[in-house]
Amino acid sequence: MLNETNVKLGKVRSSIRELFEYGKKRKAEIGEENVYDFSLGNPSVPAPPEVKAALSDLIENSDAVALHGYTSAQGDFKVRDKIAGYINKRFATSLDADCIYMTCGAAASLTITLNALVNEGDEVITFAPYFPEYKVFSEHAGAKLVAVQCEDETFQIDFAKLKAALSAKTKAVIMNSPNNPSGVVYGAECVKKLCALLKEHSKKTGEPVYLISDEPYRELVFDDGIKAPYIMNCYDRSIVCYSYSKSLSLPGERIGYIAVNNAMEEFSDVYAGICGAGRALGFVCAPNLFQQLVARVYDKTADISVYKNNRDTLLKALGEYGYTVVKPDGAFYLFVKSLEKDSKAFAERAKKYELLLVAGDDFGCGGYVRVSYCVSPEMLKRSLPAFKALAESYR
C-alpha cells in the first residue's frame, strides 16, 4: 500500500500550477503573444547585474571542487555569518551564524520550520487569503491549518476572529507580509497588536506560540512610507523564512534561509529542531554555488519599478472597467473581486478571453481571483482589452 496522501498530491497539481500548465499548452496552440498568463508568481525582470558578475567570478576564479562540493548541513559558515551580519545591520538584531539555516527557497524553509515545531494534533493559524501550500506543509508536519478570515475590503487581520481561533492546540501562526495573494502589507500597529495578542494567549495557556514570518516579498514594497516591520523586533518566539526568489529574480535556483530569533528562551532547542527537521526531510546543504552567490549580493534587489508601473497601470484600467480591487502595497499580485459569486466560474469565463486568472478559493477566499502582474509591460497592455471585454460580458 502506497502513501495515499502523497499519491493524491502527486496526481492533483495546485490550481496555480494547473493553470500554468494549461497556459503553456494554449500558447503552443495559438501563439504566446495571444495568451495573457497571470497565473504564476514568476519574476519577469532580470536579476540585477551584480548577480551575473558574481556568478561569473565564482565560476572562473574559485576552486571548482570546493565551489561544487558539500557545505555544512545547515549551510556554509561564512555565508551564514554574512547573512546574520546583514540582518543585524539592517534590523538591529543580534544574530550570529548559528541562528541561520540555508535552504532551498521559502518552501523548504517553511516545511523545515513546521516539522521542527509541531506535533501531531497541533494547530497552525494563518490569515486568509493565504498561499495554498501552507495547508500542505502544515498537514505534512502533522498539524491542522486554521485559516482566519481577514477583514472584508482591506484584507488586514481581523483580531476578533483571530482571538476566537486561538486555542490550547495553537502552536504557531504564519504571517505573510507583503501578502500573496492580496499584496497587502501588515503595518507596525497591526503587527504590534498581533504580537501582544499572542503573548497574552501564551501567558494564559502556559504554552509557547511561535510566529513564523514568510518573507519572499519583503523587498517588494512600492510606496514611500509603507514598511513591513521585522518580526524579531516585535516578538521573541519568531522565525523568519526568507527566499531570494523574488528579490533577486532567482526563483528557479531555490535559495533562501531560516533565521531563528536567539532572543527566545528555548532558542538552542528550536535551532536544533530546525537542523533535525532538515536532516529528516533531506533538506541539507543548500546549493553551494548559490550560497556563495547570495553571500555577495544579499543587499541587492531586482528592478521592482517594473512591477510598480504594472500595478499602477492595471489598477487604473480595472477601476475604469468596473472591477473592485484593494490597492496592494507590495508583492506583485492583485486580488480582484469576481464579477460573479463563483470565482471558479469567473476564472473559467476569463479563459474565453485568453486571460489566465487564479480563482481565490484555494487561497481560502472565494469570490476573488488573483492576478499575478509580474509580466512584461507589453503583455500587460495587450491584455487590457480582454479585461474590458470580460467585464462587459457581465453587463
N, C-alpha and C positions, 0 to 999 in steps of 0.2 A: 504494500500500500504506500503510495507516494504522499507527500505533504500536500493535502488538498488546498490549503490556503495559498501556498506558493504556486501551485498549478493554476489556480484561478487567477492570481495576479499576473501570471505569465501569459494567460490566454486573453485577458482583457486589459488593453492599454488604458492609461489615464485618458480622460476626454481630451486633454490638451494634445497629447501625443497622437491620439487617434485622428484628430482634426489636422495635425501637421502632416501625417501620412496621406490623408485624403488630399491635402493641398499639393503634395508632390505629384500624386497621380494626376490631378486635374491640370497642373502646369504642363505635364508631358502631353496631355490631350489637346489643350487649346493655346498653349504658349504661356510662359511665365509672366509676361507683361499684362496678361488678361486676367490674372488671378490676384486678388487683394488679400494677402495672407497676413492676418493679425493674430495668429494662433499662439506662437511660441515667443517667449521672452529671450530671443536670441539677438545679442547686440549687433547693430548694423554699422557701427562706426569702428574703424580700425583701432588696434591697440596703439597707445602713444608711441612715438618714435624711439623713446628710450628702451622700450621692450625689445625691438629688433636689434638695437645696438648692443644691449646687454647679452641677448642670446648669441649674437654673432661672436662677441668677445669670449663668452663662456665656451663655445664650441671650438673656436680657433685657438684659444690660449690656455685652456685648462687641461689638466691630465685627464685623458679620455676614460681611463679605468676608474678613477675616483669620481669623475663627473657623472658617470652612468652606473655607479656602484650603489650599494646599500648605504643608507644613513642609519642612525639610531632609530629604534622603532617609533619613537614619538617625534622624530624629525632631527635634522642636523642642529647641533647645539648652537653654533654661531648664527644660524638663520633664526632660531627661536629667540636668541638673545637680542638680535637686531629688531625683531618684531616687538618684543616686550619693551625695548627701549623707546621705540616709536610710539607705542600706546602710552607709555609713561609721559613722554614729552607732550603729546597731544592732549591727553585727558587727565594729567596729574594723578596717575595711579602709581603703584609701587610694585609692579610685576617683575618677575625675572624669567629666565629661560624655562625654568621648570614649572611655570604656570601655563605654558603654551604647548599644544599638541598639533602638529601639522597633519592635515587631512586632504583627502581627495574631494575638495569642494564642500559647500554648505550641507549638502545631503548627507555626506559621510559624517560631518560634524554633528548634525542633529541625531543621526542614528546612533553614533557612539555615545553621545551625551545621554540620550534617553535610556539606552541599555545600561549605562553606568548608574543611573539614578533610581529607576523604577523597579518595583517588584510586581509580581502577578497580583492583579486586583487594584493596583493604584490607579489614580485618575490624573490626567494631564489636561489642563484647561487652555484653550486658545480662543481667539476672538474672530467671529465670523463677520465678514468674509475672510477666509484663510486659505493658504496654499494646500491643495488637496492631499499631498503626500504626508502631511502631519499625521493624518489618520493611519496611514500605512506604517509609518515609522513608530508611532505610539503603540499600535496593536502588536507589531512585531516584538516590541520590548516587553509586552505583557500588560500594558496599561489600556485604559479606556480613554478615548479622546472626548472631552466635554466641550462643545462649542457654545460660546456665549455670544448671542447676537449683539452687534454694535448698535449704536443709536441710529434711527432712521435718518436719512438725508445726509448726515455728517460722517457716518462710519467711525465716529470716535467711540471709546469704550463706554458702555452703559454700566455704571458702577453698581446700580441696584441689582441688575441681572447677574453681575459678577459675584456680588456678595451672596446672592441666593444659590449660586452654583458651587461656591466653596464648601468643602466637606472634610470630614476626618480622613477621607481617602485621597485628598488632593496632595500630590507630591510635587508637581511642577506646573508652571504657567509658561506658555510660549507666546512671546510678543514679536511682532514683525513690523518694523518701522524704519523707513518708508514701507508701506504695506503692499504686498501682492495679494489681491488684485486691485485694490482701490487707489493706491498711490498716496493714501493719507499718511501724514506724519503725526505721531503722538508727541505733543509738546511737553514742556517742562512741568506744567501744572498737572497734566494728565498722568505723567509718569510718577510724579511725587505722590499723587493720590493713590495710584496703583500700589506703589511700594508700601505706603502707610497701611493700606488695607491688608496686604499680605503679611506684614509684620504683626498686625493686630490678630489676624487669624492664626498665625503660627504660635503666638503667645497664648492664645485661648486653648489651642489643641495640644500644645507642647510638642508639636511635630514640625520639622523644617519644611518650608515650601521654597523650592528653587525657582528662580526667574531666568528663563532661557531667552536670550535676545538673538533672534535670527537676523543677520545683518548683511545680506548680499547687496543691498541697495543703499547702504549708509552714505556713500559718496554722491548718490544721485538725488540731490536736493537742489531745486532750481531757483528759488526766490530768496532774495535778501531778507534776513530776519527770521527765516524758518530754520530751526535746528532740531536734530534728533538727539536728545540727551544721551550721554554714555551711561549705561545702566550700572556700571561698577561704582560710579559716583553717588548712586542713589540707594543701592541695595547690596548688602554684604553677600547674601547667598545667590550670586548671579554668575552666569556663564554666558560668554559671547561666542556665537557660531558665525564665523566670517568666511566669505569667499571673495576671491579676486575675479570671479567670472564676469561681473558686470562693470566693476570699477576699471579694470584693465582690458575689458573686452577679450577675455580668455575663457569662455565657457567650456570649450572642448578640452582644455588642458587639465581641468579638475584639480585646482589647488586652492587651499584655504587653511583655516586653523580653528582650534578651540582655545579660548582664553578663559581660565578659571580664576575667579577672584580670590586672591590669597588673604582677603580680609575675613573670609568666613571661618568660623570656629573649627569646622571639620575639614579644612582645606586639603590636608595631606591625604585623607581617605578619599575625598572626592576626586582629586587628581589621580590617585592610584586606581580608582574605579574607571576613570577615563582611559587610562593606559590598559587596564584589564579588558575593558569592553572592546577597545581597538584590537587587542590581541585575539579575543574570542571571535570577533567578526572578520578577522583577516585584514583590517584596515591599518596596517603598519607600514612605515617607511613610504610616505607620500612621494610622488615622482621627484627624484633628486634634482634633475635639471631645472625643474620649475620651482623647487625650493630655493635653489641658488639664484634663480631669476628674481623672485619676489623679494629676496634679501637686498637686491639692488634697486628695485623700483617700487617698493612698498608705499612711497609717498606720491606716486604719480596717478593720474586719472585720465581716462579717455576723454575726448571732446564731447561733453554732455550737452553742449549748446544745441546740437542737432536734435536731441530729444526734447529739449525745452521748446524749440521752434515747432517741432512736430506737435507737441502738446497744445501749444497756443493756436496753431492752425486748425487742429481738429476740434478743440473746444469751441472756437468761433463758428466754424461751419456747422457742427452738430447742433449748437444752440439755435442757429438760424433755421435749421431743418425741423426743429421741434423736439429734439431729444433732450432728456434730462440727465445731467451728469454732475457729480461733485468734483470740483476742481482738485486735481491731485497736486500735492506739493513735491512729490518725489517719485522714485522708481520710473517705469515707462509704460504705465497702464492707465487706461480709463475704464471705470466701471460704469457702464451706461445702462440706464433703466430700459428694460424691454418695452416695446410698443404693444405687447400683449402679455397677459398674465403668465403664460407658459414660456419661459425663456428658451427652453429647448426648441419649441416650435418656432420661436422668433429666429433663433440661430439657423434652423433649417431653412426658413424662408430667405434669410440673408444669403444662403448659398446660391439661390437663383440669380442673384446679382453678383456672384463670384466673390462675395465678402465672407471671409472665414473668421467668425467670432466665437469665442468660447462661452457656452451657457454658464450662468452663475451657480447652478445647482450644486456642482461638485465643490464649489468654494463655500458651500454652506449658506448660500444666499440666493434663492430663486428670485426670478423677476428682473434679473440683470444679466448683462453679458460683459465679458472682459475684452477690451480692445488693446492689444499689445502694439504700441506705436513706435517700437524700436525698429523702424523700417526706413527705407530710403525716402527722403523728402519727395522725390519724383513719384514714387509709387503711391505715397500718401495722397498727393494732389490728384493723381489719376483716379483714386478711389472715391473722391468726394461725390461725383455724380451718382455713383452706385449707392452711397449712403442716402443721398437725397431721394433717389428713386425708391429705395426701400421704405423710407418714411412716407412717401406719397402713396405707396401701395396700401397703407392703412387708412387712408382718408376716403 
